[in-house]
């Protein structure tokens, strides 16, 4: 740009007056300010909402953590606690509601503790709309007077994500 007769020539074909150049600089500054200030205000406003507990809602809700709930329980273990001639090789467990199939079929969630020996279920067979399972254990040979405890892990969850609560064991005495 070069001045000539109060007019600033920017190239051979166009010219701008000093007032036009000042106006253009002012518009550019306003655009720069707008490009910086508006997003900054939006971020600060969002932070203020979060601090007040009025967070901007999202379309995705976080997945709820599994919690222990007294409504998802073992209703029956068969054979029930008591004296058994041998360690049971088949145990049936019934639940108050349908368990999540992914957690229901995990054989290590079902165990038989006899003295120092721990055996996990060899097979899990779901019955009756999955509200019951039949567990098969490999035979365990124990001496007379041994106490065995069958247990179901709390890791089993209902379809709604509730962890298994309540009593989940049966005690067997081998005479």
N, C-alpha and C positions, 0 to 999 in steps of 0.2 A: 504494500500500500504506500502510496505517496500523495502528499497534499498538493493541490493546485486549485487556486481560486476558491478556497473554502470547501472544496469537495475532495474527498479521499478516493482516489482511484485504486481499486483492488486488482484490476487486470485491464487489459485493453478493451474489454467489452462491457464492464460493469463498473458502477461507482456507488459510493454511499456517502451520505453526509455524516458529519461528526455526531449529530443527534441520532441518526439511524444506527450507527455503530454502538453508541452508548446504550440504546434501547435493546439491541441484539445481545450485548454483554449482560444486561440486566435480566433478559429472558433466560439466557443460558444459566446464570446464577440461580434464578428461581427454579429452573428444572433440576439443577444439581441438588439444591436444598430439598425440593420435593422428593427426589429419588432417594435421599438419605433420611429425611425426617419422617415421612409417612410409614415406612417399614419399621423404623425405630419406635414410633408411637404404638404401632400394632403389637410389637413384641412386648413393650412395657405394659400395655393394657392386658395382654394375655397373661403375663406374669402376675399382675395384680389380681386377676380373676382366680388364678390358681392359688395364690396366697390367701384369698378370702374363702376358698373352698368352692368356688363356682367355676371349676375348670371347664374349658371348652370341651363339649362332648365329642367322642370319636365314634366312628361307625363300628369299630372292633372293640368288643368288651374283653377284658383280660379273662383268661380261663381261671376259674375258681380252683383253689388248692383243695385237694381231698381233705376232708375233715372227718373226725370220728363222730358218728351220729348214733344215738341209741335206737333209731328206727330201723337200721340195717343190722340185723342180728342173725345168729345161728339159732334156729328154732328147735332143732333136734339133731342129736348124734346117735346113730344106731350101729353097733350095740352101745347102750347107755353105760355109764360108769358102773363098776361093780366087779365081781369075781368072774373070771373067764378061764376056761380049761386051758386054752392056748392064747397066744397073742393074736388078735383078730387080723385076718388078711384082707377082709373086705369091710369097709366102713362107709356108711351113708350119712351125708351131711345135708340138712335142709336149711334154707334161708328165708327170711321174711319177705324178701323181694328178689327180683331177677338181678344177679350179679353181672358185671361187665365181663363179657366172654373172654377178653384178653387176660384178665386177672384170674378168672375162674379156672382156667386150664393149666396154670403153672404148678407142676408137680411138687416143687420145693416149698409151696405154701401149705402143704399137708405133711405132718411128720409124726412118727411114733418114736418116743424116747423110752427105752427099756434099759435101766441101769446106765451104763456109759455108752450104750449103742444108740445111734440115731439113724432112723431109716425114713426116707421120703417116699411118698406114693410113687408106685411104678406106673400107674395109669389113672386118669381122671375121665369119668364118663358122665356127662351131664344128662339129667332126666327132667321130666315134667316141666317143660318150658324153661329149663335151666334154673329152677328154684331149688333143685336138689342135685347132688353129685354122688356117684358111687366111686369110691377110691379103692384101688387094689394095691396091696403091699406085698412085697416079697416075704416069704415065711421067715420068721425070726424065732430061733430056738433059745429059750431062756430057762434058767433053773427055777425050781419051785420057790415061791416066796418073792419073786421079782415083781416090782411095781412098774407099770408102763403108763405113759401119759401120751394120749393122742392129742394133737393140737392143730388148730387152723390159724394161719397168720392173719394179722389185721390188714395186710397189704391187699386183700381182696376188696374190690370196690363195687358199689352198686352201679347201675347204668347212669345214675345221676351224679356219680363221683364221690359218694359217701363211703368212708372207710368202714370196714366191718368192726362193730363194737360188741360189747358184752362178753359173756363167758364163751370161750371157744375151745374148751378142752373136755376130755373124758379120761377118767383114771381107771385103770384095769389092774386087778390083783390076780396074779397067776399062782394058784395054790400048789 
